[in-house]
C-alpha cells in the first residue's frame, strides 16, 4: 500500500512544521498545556485576585470546557450560539462572562458590568481581536495549528495575567503521546507500513489524559515550534480553502454551507439528514467534526436543535484544491440521496471529532 491509497480528510493533524518567509508576531501570552487549562487558570486567578463570584457561559459551548471550570465558581448559562438572537447574560459587576467567537466570526460583546473573556480558539490571530473591548482572550492553540498541546491567555487591555504554571509530568506525557501519534500519522500517510490503529490509540489515550483539571505549562515541543510558525500564512490558506469548499457546496438540497475563517460549517435541515451524510463521509475516509454534542438537559432548545443539525469540515493547510473538490463531490452525492435511512450508531470520537476534542 502506498500514500495514494491512504487518502483521508479531516481528523487530527499529522506532524508538520510549515515554513514561511516571515514569522507572525503574537501578542504577549501566558502559555498553558491546553485551552481548557488556560481558562481554568484564568477563572482561578479571577476568583482570587479580581473578586469574580460567578462565571456566565453560553448555551452553545463545548461541554468539556464547561466541565473544566466546574467547581471553581457558580456557573450561569445564557442563551447564545453561532446564529440567531443572542440573549444577554444577567451578570453583575463581580461576575465574568465568557463569549465565543464561533467558527472565527467576530462576536458581539454584551453590554454588561461584568468582566468579559472571549474564547477566540477558532481564529486566535484574527485582525479584529485587538479591537475587542474584552478584558481577556484565551484559545486552544492546537485547533488551528499543528501542535500536540497548547493553550494561551492574553489581554490587549493590559489586565494582569495568571502566574506562569509549572510543568505537570502527566500532562507532558500526554503531549508526548499526541506528538508520537502525529509523527506516526505522518509516516502512515506517506505510505510507511504502520497500522493506523496504532496512532489512533495514542490519540485516544492522550485525549483522555488531557481531561485532567491539573494546570500545566505547555510542552517544550509546542513552546519552541509556536514562535516559528508562519501563523498569518496558515490563516490565509485556511480561509482560502474555506471559501473554495463552501463555494463548491452551494445550493444543495437540505443543507447550507457556511464558509468561516475556521473552516466550513454544514447546516442541515434535519438531524436525520446530518447523521446520514456524516456516516457516508466517514465511510469514505472524510472525518467531519461535531461541534458540539450538547447535553439535552443543560442546553436551550434552539441551541440543542442547531447542534444536532451541524457538521464542521476542516480547511487547514493540509488540503489542496483537488482534496477540497473530492470532498465537495462526496457531500453533493450524499445530499442527493434520500435522508430517511436510519441514523448511524456511535462512531469513535478520535476518528471524527478532532476539532472538538478536549481543549
Protein Blocks (a to p, Z undefined) as FASTA:
>chain_A
ZZklmgceejjddddddddfbdcddddddddfbfklmmmmmmmmmmmmnopabdcddfbd
cfklmmmmgojaccddddddfedjdddddddfkbccddddehhiacdddddfbdcdddfk
lommbfklmmpccfbdcddfklmbccfbdcddddfklpacdddddddfklmmmmmmmmmm
mmmmmmmmnopacdfklmmmmmmmmmmmmmpcbdcdddfklmmmmmmpcfklmmmmmmmm
mmmmmmmmgoiehiacdddfkbccdddfbfklmmmmmmmmmmnopacdddddddfklgcf
klmmmmmmcccddfbfkbcfklmmmmmmmmmmmmmpcfkbccdddddfklmmmmmgcZZ
